[in-house]
Amino acid sequence: MASIHIIGGKKLKGRVRLQAAKNAVLPIIAACILTKSTVVLKNCPPLLDILAMLEIIRSLGGRAEFDNIDNQIQLDCSSLALNKIDDNLTGLLRSSIFILGPLLSRFKAAKLSLPGGCKIGSRPIDIHLDGLKKLGVTFDDSDENLINCDGSKMKSGIINLKFPSVGATENLMMAAALLDGATVIHGAAKEPEVVDLANFISHLGAKIYGAGTDTIIIEGSANLLNTTQTIEYTPISDRIVAGTYLCGVAMTGGRIQIDNVNPLHIYPAIQVLKQTGVRFRFFKEDKKIPACVGNLVKKGIFNPIGTLIISASGRPKGCHHIETSPYPLFPTDLQAQFGALFSSTKNHIGVISENLFESRFGYIEGLKKMGAVVYTNANTAVFKGSRLVGASVRAEDLRGGAALCLAGLKAEGKTIVSDIFHIDRGYYKIEEDLKALGANIWREQ
């Protein structure tokens, strides 16, 4: 199986441009079920999860093509049929659950096996199902491994989420998109990817209000299915990839430029990195944004997309206590990368409390093999900065695998990261990006 090989000790220097976020593209692909128009999605990476979602669309009778030259996806769901999706496809990725809402909205029925994905802890879909019940969906529970839905009596309604689940919020937005009347979701997730999906569905012709707040209103319309014009859309850039490379610079030193980034989307990570000694400058259309704009960015008044320049020298300074929480607080998808960062400081203490997934510390065993000093207790890990040395480690999940690659950039000697199919689910050829930034890194099959 493929592995990534790294010889540490190189500073990161250079320029990288972000592609569309996996977590934005996946629900948008599912939302294409809501229209008979041809949809072109731009600036998309051919990640394993994205390719698996395209295969699900094909299994339903849709057309889904990936243009590797232009990084575009073209989808046509006009001839979609209500087929049961192959268990092997739904078992590949957690995001197959996104198919549920739009299938119900269009066909008033859906049947699929329980979704797969990274093993980072319990991620129950009961929030999705409870919300669908509020829209009149009923379920056949005779097979515990199958989600068998009857939406023949679906109607708009009011939904109160018990937790601001990103996936449930997005699924319910899509389920309501073709229903007459207004559906209200209270306790909705506020993540940028939720806002992006709302913007895309609005491009299809629905009216959605309040995305980015805890109350979202969807005015559905069956007319979405009747449009035939080609729709072009560019999903938001990947804030988690951006945060990963920021951590890499903080750990190794150097100076890099990240293009097509929205600093608002990674504001909590930027604040922590500043405290470790990282310096930032932000440019929009080649013009530096004054520091005072930072307060407007924090409040969401100013929402820029531009170029972030990051520089760091020496080992990171003292770190702090991070607690993962739903957006706009610190994201769980950057927790492991900051664990690697905290392990690379010079005798400083960093603490991480993981409040969302109970099994997201799997990467720590790999860090310990590399010399990291880490103590765990329940959902909290305490990192004491130490000297990292190269070792052979395994990627246990997507973000943990990326964290081990970062640790390899800092470690003395050679690090080999195996089971990198996990990493390939969310980073397109991570070794090529890092090599372009000066790292001594390569992939072996």
GIVEN-V814281 format. One record per backbone hydrogen bond with DSSP energy under -0.5 kcal/mol. NH is the residue of the N-H (numbers start at 1). CO is the residue of the C=O. If there is no record, write none. Layout:
NH | CO
NH | CO
//
This chain:
3 | 444
4 | 417
5 | 442
6 | 415
7 | 440
8 | 6
8 | 413
9 | 409
12 | 253
13 | 11
13 | 437
14 | 255
16 | 257
18 | 259
20 | 43
21 | 236
24 | 21
25 | 21
26 | 22
28 | 24
29 | 25
30 | 26
31 | 27
32 | 28
32 | 29
33 | 30
34 | 31
35 | 32
36 | 224
39 | 75
40 | 231
41 | 39
41 | 73
42 | 233
43 | 70
44 | 71
47 | 45
48 | 424
51 | 47
52 | 48
53 | 49
54 | 50
55 | 51
56 | 52
57 | 53
58 | 54
59 | 55
60 | 56
60 | 57
61 | 58
62 | 57
63 | 76
64 | 62
65 | 74
67 | 65
67 | 72
68 | 66
71 | 67
72 | 67
73 | 41
74 | 65
75 | 39
76 | 63
77 | 37
80 | 77
81 | 60
83 | 81
85 | 111
89 | 86
90 | 86
91 | 87
92 | 89
93 | 89
96 | 93
97 | 94
98 | 95
99 | 96
100 | 97
101 | 97
102 | 98
103 | 99
104 | 100
105 | 101
106 | 102
107 | 103
108 | 103
108 | 104
109 | 103
110 | 149
112 | 147
114 | 145
116 | 90
116 | 93
117 | 91
120 | 118
129 | 125
130 | 126
131 | 127
132 | 128
133 | 129
134 | 130
135 | 131
135 | 132
136 | 133
137 | 132
138 | 150
140 | 148
141 | 139
144 | 142
146 | 143
147 | 112
148 | 140
148 | 146
149 | 110
149 | 147
150 | 138
151 | 108
151 | 149
154 | 151
155 | 135
156 | 180
159 | 184
161 | 159
161 | 186
165 | 163
169 | 165
170 | 166
171 | 167
172 | 168
173 | 169
174 | 170
175 | 171
176 | 172
177 | 173
177 | 174
179 | 176
183 | 218
184 | 157
185 | 216
186 | 159
186 | 184
187 | 214
188 | 185
188 | 214
189 | 165
194 | 191
195 | 191
196 | 192
197 | 193
198 | 194
199 | 195
200 | 196
201 | 197
202 | 198
203 | 199
204 | 200
205 | 201
205 | 202
206 | 201
207 | 219
208 | 206
209 | 217
212 | 189
212 | 213
213 | 210
216 | 185
217 | 209
218 | 183
219 | 207
219 | 217
220 | 181
220 | 218
221 | 177
224 | 221
225 | 222
226 | 223
227 | 223
227 | 224
231 | 38
232 | 230
233 | 40
235 | 42
235 | 233
238 | 19
239 | 237
242 | 238
243 | 239
244 | 240
245 | 241
246 | 242
247 | 243
248 | 244
249 | 245
250 | 246
251 | 247
252 | 248
253 | 249
254 | 312
255 | 12
256 | 310
257 | 14
258 | 308
259 | 16
259 | 257
260 | 306
261 | 306
263 | 261
265 | 262
266 | 262
266 | 263
267 | 264
270 | 266
271 | 267
272 | 268
273 | 269
274 | 270
275 | 271
276 | 272
276 | 273
277 | 274
278 | 273
279 | 311
281 | 309
283 | 307
284 | 287
287 | 284
289 | 282
290 | 288
293 | 290
294 | 291
295 | 292
296 | 292
297 | 293
298 | 294
299 | 295
300 | 296
300 | 297
301 | 296
302 | 296
303 | 301
304 | 302
306 | 261
307 | 283
308 | 258
309 | 281
310 | 256
310 | 308
311 | 279
312 | 254
317 | 276
322 | 320
322 | 351
324 | 353
325 | 330
329 | 326
334 | 331
335 | 332
338 | 334
339 | 335
340 | 336
341 | 337
342 | 338
343 | 339
344 | 340
344 | 341
345 | 342
346 | 316
347 | 345
350 | 383
351 | 320
352 | 381
353 | 322
354 | 352
354 | 379
355 | 353
359 | 120
360 | 357
362 | 359
364 | 361
365 | 362
366 | 363
367 | 363
368 | 364
369 | 365
370 | 366
370 | 367
371 | 368
372 | 367
373 | 384
374 | 372
375 | 382
377 | 380
380 | 377
381 | 352
382 | 375
383 | 350
383 | 381
384 | 373
385 | 348
385 | 383
386 | 343
388 | 386
389 | 370
390 | 412
393 | 391
393 | 416
395 | 418
396 | 394
401 | 397
402 | 398
403 | 399
404 | 400
405 | 401
406 | 402
407 | 403
408 | 404
409 | 405
410 | 406
411 | 407
412 | 388
415 | 6
416 | 391
417 | 4
418 | 393
418 | 416
419 | 2
420 | 2
422 | 419
424 | 420
425 | 421
425 | 422
426 | 423
427 | 423
429 | 427
430 | 427
432 | 429
433 | 429
434 | 430
435 | 431
436 | 432
437 | 433
438 | 435
439 | 434
440 | 7
441 | 439
442 | 5
444 | 3
//
